[in-house]
Amino acid sequence: MESTINFKNTINIRCIKFGRYIVENFATVRATAKKFGISKSTVHKDVSVRLKKIDPKLYEMVHNILELNKKERHIRGGIATRKKYKGE
């Protein structure tokens, strides 16, 4: 029973850590996953599902940043493609 509590606590801490990183750095899910060496799907689930229950205020800030990233991703994709073909 105690190991289950510790496991839940570890996940909660991880969710908060990911959320704070995204807010402080205006990071994407992909950048956050790379920084912490974890899969994008884990980061996404932690900040979009679990964080909502753990820390609603932090979730709201993260959600706003992720929505902004979603709206801007086509621009970033174009910039990346331009750099790729210019040889940068």
WONORTA-V497809 format. One record per backbone hydrogen bond with DSSP energy under -0.5 kcal/mol. NH is the residue of the N-H (numbers start at 0). CO is the residue of the C=O. Records with the same first field share a line. If there is no record, write none. Layout:
BEGIN
NH=CO  CO
END
This chain:
BEGIN
4=0
5=1
6=2
7=3
8=4
9=5
10=6
11=7
12=8
13=9
14=10
15=11
16=12
17=13
18=14
19=15
20=16
21=17
22=18
23=19
24=20
25=21
26=21
31=27
32=28
33=29
34=30
35=31
36=32
37=32
42=38
43=39
44=40
45=41
46=42
47=43
48=44
49=44
50=45
52=48  49
53=49
54=50
58=54
59=55
60=56
61=57
62=58
63=59
64=60
65=61
66=62
67=63
68=64
69=65
70=66
71=67
72=68
74=71
75=71
76=72
77=73
78=74
79=75
80=76
81=77
82=78
83=79
84=80
85=81
86=82  83
87=82
END
